[in-house]
């Protein structure tokens, strides 16, 4: 079984984190999407939106919250 890194533990407990830690988690997750999208912000945000809907349908609400708040950051 793989052990979780510090950021993975913080993301897993996102809802209970202090705002400063939540912001760090959102930055980390967004940068992961951005990297997978070869630096294309629009593509990264499109992937986030798609994954948010998928996670919501799977009732993965905490992960969905992170993505929702990332999208909110972009207004």
C-alpha positions as CSV (number, residue, x, y, z in Angstrom):
1,X,0.0,0.0,0.0
2,X,1.3,3.4,-1.0
3,X,1.8,6.0,1.8
4,X,0.4,9.4,1.2
5,X,2.6,12.4,1.0
6,X,2.0,15.5,3.1
7,X,0.1,17.3,0.4
8,X,-2.0,14.2,-0.3
9,X,-3.0,14.0,3.3
10,X,-3.9,17.7,3.3
11,X,-5.9,17.4,0.2
12,X,-7.7,14.3,1.6
13,X,-8.7,16.4,4.6
14,X,-9.3,19.6,2.6
15,X,-12.5,20.6,4.2
16,X,-11.0,20.7,7.7
17,X,-7.9,22.7,6.7
18,X,-7.1,26.3,7.5
19,X,-7.6,28.7,4.6
20,X,-3.9,29.1,4.0
21,X,-3.5,25.3,3.6
22,X,-6.6,25.2,1.4
23,X,-5.0,27.8,-0.9
24,X,-1.8,25.7,-1.1
25,X,-3.9,22.6,-2.0
26,X,-5.8,24.5,-4.7
27,X,-2.5,25.8,-6.2
28,X,-1.0,22.3,-6.2
29,X,-4.1,20.7,-7.8
30,X,-4.4,23.5,-10.4
31,X,-0.7,23.3,-11.3
32,X,-1.1,19.6,-11.8
33,X,-3.9,20.2,-14.3
34,X,-2.0,23.0,-15.9
35,X,1.1,20.7,-16.3
36,X,-1.1,18.0,-17.9
37,X,-2.5,20.6,-20.3
38,X,0.9,21.8,-21.5
39,X,0.5,25.2,-19.8
40,X,-2.8,25.9,-21.6
41,X,-5.0,27.6,-18.9
42,X,-8.3,27.2,-20.9
43,X,-7.7,23.5,-21.4
44,X,-6.8,23.0,-17.8
45,X,-9.9,24.8,-16.6
46,X,-12.0,22.7,-19.1
47,X,-10.5,19.5,-17.6
48,X,-11.2,20.8,-14.1
49,X,-14.8,21.5,-15.0
50,X,-15.3,18.1,-16.5
51,X,-13.7,16.3,-13.6
52,X,-15.8,18.3,-11.2
53,X,-19.0,17.1,-12.8
54,X,-17.7,13.5,-12.8
55,X,-16.7,13.6,-9.2
56,X,-20.1,15.1,-8.3
57,X,-21.9,12.2,-10.0
58,X,-19.6,9.8,-8.1
59,X,-20.5,11.6,-4.8
60,X,-16.9,12.5,-4.2
61,X,-17.9,15.9,-2.8
62,X,-14.7,16.8,-1.0
63,X,-12.6,16.4,-4.2
64,X,-15.4,18.2,-6.1
65,X,-15.2,21.1,-3.6
66,X,-11.5,21.7,-4.3
67,X,-12.2,21.9,-8.0
68,X,-15.2,24.1,-7.5
69,X,-13.1,26.5,-5.4
70,X,-10.3,26.5,-8.1
71,X,-12.9,27.6,-10.7
72,X,-14.2,30.2,-8.3
73,X,-10.7,31.6,-7.9
74,X,-10.7,32.2,-11.7
75,X,-14.1,34.0,-11.3
